[in-house]
Amino acid sequence: TALIYLDDINNIENNNNLNNFDALMIFINMFEKILEKTQNHILVAFDTQGKTKKKEIYLDYKKGRPLIPQLLIDQIVLVQEYLKISGVKYHYQTGYEADDIIGTIAQQASSQQIITDIYSSDHDFLQLINDYVTIRLIRKGLTNVSDFDTKLLQKEYQLKPEQIVDFKSMIGDNSDNIIGIPGIGPKTALKLLHKFNNLDNLLINLKQIPDNLRNKIEPFKDRINLNRSLITIDKTVPLSFDYTQTYKENINLNLLLNFCNKYNLNRLYNKKIKTNYNFSKL
């Protein structure tokens, strides 16, 4: 099963320099490479523009992010059209983020011992790693992808998957406007987790740490708990489908041909239609 977080399209050109169908073409070029590595099941998840449950508990959640250009929003609709024509299921859901949708499907699949790959540039997904879930962390397009399992996570960050949320709850996350504990940086957070394993154990045993550290942490227990709720990916989204219903369907060839013609997608046409189906372009 391949799961793809479509907030990454926001990072293609999150500015006002988009022209014509740049985002659509860049996404398709990237996505076609993922399709080549995918068998049977695939799902693309989108964020929604409405208020999410996390936004309801913290109004400043993700505050300060640059506005998505209207031209990019318009092209997301075209991406969805392309996915539908290509037989690929996509989903967005009011009240939930794309990563919650992915987390839920990944949990379903991995609980049945099904190998699941998640493609994203979002480090929050590292919390989902287990024996069956690998995070294909996109660092630069698909030319630089790191395949994070428990071993690579330990090697690069000295953390277990279940420690990701606690680590970020202490240091914060600027990209989501989540404020960490003042004076607690990555090195200190790592030392604390290595000693106490998790935040619950740390908070119970604050008397065992030096006064200067305890005085930094104790006043911010409520913030820590808020941060944990914001950073934790929801794996219980009430979806209208399950992982078995993400099977890749056959391409609607005529619609794909019309789509390529309409948006001048010559590369997609040559690769997917002309080569495989000996189709003449209209």
C-alpha positions as CSV (number, residue, x, y, z in Angstrom):
1,T,0.0,0.0,0.0
2,A,1.3,3.5,-0.9
3,L,0.0,6.5,0.9
4,I,0.8,10.0,-0.3
5,Y,0.4,13.3,1.6
6,L,-0.7,16.0,-0.8
7,D,0.3,18.9,1.4
8,D,3.6,18.4,-0.4
9,I,2.1,20.0,-3.5
10,N,2.1,23.2,-1.4
11,N,5.9,23.1,-1.4
12,I,6.2,22.8,-5.2
13,E,6.0,26.5,-5.7
14,N,4.5,28.1,-2.7
15,N,4.7,31.6,-4.1
16,N,3.2,33.8,-6.8
17,N,5.5,32.6,-9.6
18,L,3.3,29.7,-10.7
19,N,2.5,29.7,-14.4
20,N,-0.2,27.9,-16.3
21,F,-0.1,24.3,-15.1
22,D,3.3,24.1,-13.4
23,A,2.1,22.5,-10.2
24,L,0.0,20.0,-12.1
25,M,2.9,18.9,-14.4
26,I,5.4,18.8,-11.5
27,F,3.1,16.7,-9.4
28,I,2.3,14.3,-12.3
29,N,6.0,13.8,-13.0
30,M,6.7,13.0,-9.3
31,F,3.6,10.9,-8.9
32,E,4.2,8.7,-12.0
33,K,7.5,7.7,-10.4
34,I,5.7,6.6,-7.3
35,L,3.2,4.7,-9.4
36,E,6.0,2.7,-10.9
37,K,7.0,1.5,-7.5
38,T,3.4,0.8,-6.3
39,Q,1.5,-2.4,-6.5
40,N,-2.3,-2.8,-6.1
41,H,-3.2,-0.3,-3.4
42,I,-2.6,3.5,-3.3
43,L,-4.3,6.5,-1.7
44,V,-3.6,10.2,-2.0
45,A,-4.7,12.4,0.9
46,F,-5.5,16.1,0.8
47,D,-5.9,18.7,3.5
48,T,-9.2,20.6,3.6
49,Q,-9.6,24.4,3.7
50,G,-12.0,24.2,6.7
51,K,-11.3,24.2,10.4
52,T,-9.8,21.0,11.8
53,K,-10.2,19.5,15.2
54,K,-6.7,20.6,16.0
55,K,-7.4,24.1,15.0
56,E,-10.4,24.0,17.3
57,I,-8.3,23.3,20.4
58,Y,-5.5,25.7,19.4
59,L,-6.5,28.7,17.2
60,D,-2.9,29.6,16.4
61,Y,-2.2,26.1,15.0
62,K,-0.3,26.6,11.7
63,K,-0.6,30.3,12.0
64,G,1.9,32.3,10.0
65,R,2.1,29.9,7.1
66,P,2.1,31.7,3.8
67,L,-1.2,31.8,1.9
68,I,-1.5,29.3,-0.9
69,P,-1.7,31.1,-4.2
70,Q,-5.1,30.8,-5.9
71,L,-3.4,29.5,-9.0
72,L,-2.1,26.6,-7.0
73,I,-5.5,25.9,-5.4
74,D,-7.0,25.8,-8.9
75,Q,-4.4,23.2,-10.0
76,I,-5.1,21.0,-7.0
77,V,-8.5,20.5,-8.5
78,L,-6.8,19.4,-11.7
79,V,-4.6,17.0,-9.8
80,Q,-7.7,15.4,-8.4
81,E,-9.1,15.1,-11.9
82,Y,-5.9,13.4,-13.1
83,L,-6.0,11.0,-10.1
84,K,-9.6,10.0,-10.8
85,I,-8.9,9.4,-14.5
86,S,-5.8,7.4,-13.5
87,G,-7.8,5.1,-11.3
88,V,-6.2,6.3,-8.1
89,K,-8.3,6.9,-5.0
90,Y,-7.9,10.3,-3.2
91,H,-9.6,11.6,-0.1
92,Y,-10.1,14.6,2.1
93,Q,-12.4,14.9,5.1
94,T,-13.8,17.8,7.0
95,G,-12.3,18.2,10.5
96,Y,-9.3,16.1,9.8
97,E,-5.9,16.7,8.2
98,A,-4.4,14.6,5.4
99,D,-1.9,13.0,7.8
100,D,-4.8,11.8,10.0
101,I,-6.3,10.0,7.0
102,I,-3.0,8.5,6.2
103,G,-2.4,7.5,9.8
104,T,-5.7,5.7,9.9
105,I,-5.2,3.8,6.7
106,A,-1.6,2.9,7.6
107,Q,-2.8,1.6,11.0
108,Q,-5.5,-0.5,9.4
109,A,-3.1,-2.0,6.8
110,S,-0.1,-2.6,9.2
111,S,-2.4,-4.2,11.7
112,Q,-3.0,-6.9,9.0
113,Q,0.7,-7.1,8.4
114,I,0.5,-5.4,5.1
115,I,3.6,-3.5,4.0
116,T,2.8,0.2,3.7
117,D,4.9,3.0,2.3
118,I,4.2,6.7,3.1
119,Y,5.6,9.3,0.7
120,S,5.9,12.8,2.3
121,S,8.3,15.5,3.2
122,D,6.6,15.9,6.6
123,H,8.7,14.6,9.5
124,D,5.6,14.1,11.7
125,F,5.0,10.9,9.8
126,L,8.0,9.3,11.5
127,Q,5.8,8.5,14.5
128,L,4.0,6.0,12.3
129,I,7.0,3.8,11.6
130,N,6.6,0.2,12.7
131,D,7.6,-3.3,11.3
132,Y,5.2,-2.8,8.3
133,V,5.2,1.0,7.8
134,T,8.1,2.8,6.1
135,I,8.3,6.6,5.6
136,R,9.7,7.5,2.2
137,L,10.8,11.0,3.3
138,I,11.0,13.3,0.3
139,R,13.9,15.7,0.7
140,K,14.0,17.0,-2.9
141,G,11.5,15.8,-5.3
142,L,12.0,12.1,-5.8
143,T,15.7,12.4,-6.5
144,N,16.5,12.4,-2.8
145,V,14.3,10.1,-0.7
146,S,15.3,8.6,2.6
147,D,13.5,5.3,3.5
148,F,12.9,5.6,7.2
149,D,12.4,2.5,9.2
150,T,13.2,2.0,12.9
151,K,16.9,1.5,12.2
152,L,17.4,4.6,10.1
153,L,15.3,6.6,12.6
154,Q,17.6,5.5,15.4
155,K,20.7,6.2,13.4
156,E,19.8,9.7,12.3
157,Y,17.8,11.0,15.2
158,Q,18.5,8.6,18.1
159,L,14.8,8.2,18.6
160,K,12.2,5.4,18.5
161,P,9.0,6.1,16.6
162,E,7.0,6.3,19.8
163,Q,9.3,9.1,21.0
164,I,8.8,11.4,18.1
165,V,5.7,13.1,19.5
166,D,7.3,13.6,22.9
167,F,10.5,15.0,21.4
168,K,8.6,17.5,19.3
169,S,6.3,18.3,22.2
170,M,9.3,19.6,24.1
171,I,11.2,21.4,21.4
172,G,8.1,22.6,19.5
173,D,7.5,22.8,15.7
174,N,7.9,26.1,14.0
175,S,6.2,24.9,10.8
176,D,3.0,24.3,12.7
177,N,3.4,27.2,15.1
178,I,3.7,24.8,18.0
179,I,5.7,26.5,20.8
180,G,8.1,24.3,22.7
181,I,9.4,24.6,26.3
182,P,11.7,27.7,26.6
183,G,15.3,26.6,27.2
184,I,14.7,23.0,26.1
185,G,16.5,22.3,22.8
186,P,17.0,19.1,20.8
187,K,20.0,17.9,22.7
188,T,18.4,18.3,26.1
189,A,15.2,16.7,24.9
190,L,17.1,13.7,23.6
191,K,19.0,13.3,26.9
192,L,15.7,13.4,28.8
193,L,14.1,10.8,26.6
194,H,17.1,8.6,26.7
195,K,16.9,8.6,30.4
196,F,13.1,8.4,31.0
197,N,12.0,6.9,27.7
198,N,8.8,9.0,27.4
199,L,7.3,12.2,28.7
200,D,4.9,10.5,31.1
201,N,7.7,8.9,32.9
202,L,9.7,12.2,32.9
203,L,6.8,14.2,34.3
204,I,6.3,11.7,37.1
205,N,10.0,11.8,38.0
206,L,10.8,15.5,37.7
207,K,12.5,15.4,41.1
208,Q,15.2,13.2,39.6
209,I,16.4,15.9,37.2
210,P,18.5,19.0,38.1
211,D,16.7,22.0,39.6
212,N,17.4,24.2,36.6
213,L,15.8,21.7,34.2
214,R,12.9,21.0,36.5
215,N,12.1,24.7,36.8
216,K,12.0,25.0,33.0
217,I,9.6,22.0,32.5
218,E,7.3,22.2,35.5
219,P,5.5,25.4,34.6
220,F,4.8,24.2,31.1
221,K,3.1,20.8,31.8
222,D,-0.2,22.1,30.2
223,R,1.7,23.3,27.1
224,I,3.4,19.9,26.8
225,N,0.0,18.1,26.9
226,L,-1.4,20.5,24.3
227,N,1.6,20.0,22.1
228,R,1.2,16.3,22.3
229,S,-2.4,16.4,21.2
230,L,-1.4,18.7,18.2
231,I,1.5,16.6,17.1
232,T,-0.1,13.2,17.5
233,I,-1.5,11.8,14.2
234,D,-5.1,10.6,14.7
235,K,-5.3,6.9,13.6
236,T,-9.0,6.6,14.3
237,V,-10.6,8.9,11.6
238,P,-14.2,7.7,10.9
239,L,-13.6,7.1,7.2
240,S,-16.2,5.9,4.7
241,F,-13.8,3.3,3.4
242,D,-11.0,1.1,4.6
243,Y,-7.6,0.1,3.3
244,T,-9.0,-2.7,1.2
245,Q,-10.9,-0.1,-0.9
246,T,-7.8,1.7,-2.1
247,Y,-7.1,-0.7,-5.0
248,K,-5.8,1.0,-8.1
249,E,-8.4,0.8,-10.8
250,N,-7.8,0.7,-14.6
251,I,-7.0,4.0,-16.4
252,N,-9.8,5.6,-18.3
253,L,-7.8,5.9,-21.5
254,N,-10.1,8.2,-23.5
255,L,-10.4,10.6,-20.6
256,L,-6.7,10.5,-20.0
257,L,-6.0,11.3,-23.7
258,N,-8.4,14.2,-23.6
259,F,-6.8,15.4,-20.3
260,C,-3.3,15.3,-21.9
261,N,-4.5,17.2,-24.9
262,K,-6.4,19.8,-22.9
263,Y,-3.4,20.7,-20.7
264,N,-0.6,20.0,-23.2
265,L,0.9,17.1,-21.1
266,N,3.0,15.8,-23.9
267,R,5.4,13.9,-21.6
268,L,2.6,12.1,-19.9
269,Y,1.0,11.3,-23.2
270,N,4.2,9.9,-24.7
271,K,5.0,7.9,-21.5
272,K,1.6,6.5,-20.6
273,I,-0.5,6.4,-23.7
274,K,1.6,6.3,-26.9
275,T,4.2,3.9,-25.6
276,N,1.8,1.5,-23.9
277,Y,-1.3,1.7,-26.0
278,N,-0.1,2.7,-29.5
279,F,-2.7,5.5,-29.5
280,S,-2.6,8.3,-32.0
281,K,-2.9,11.8,-30.5
282,L,-6.1,13.7,-31.4
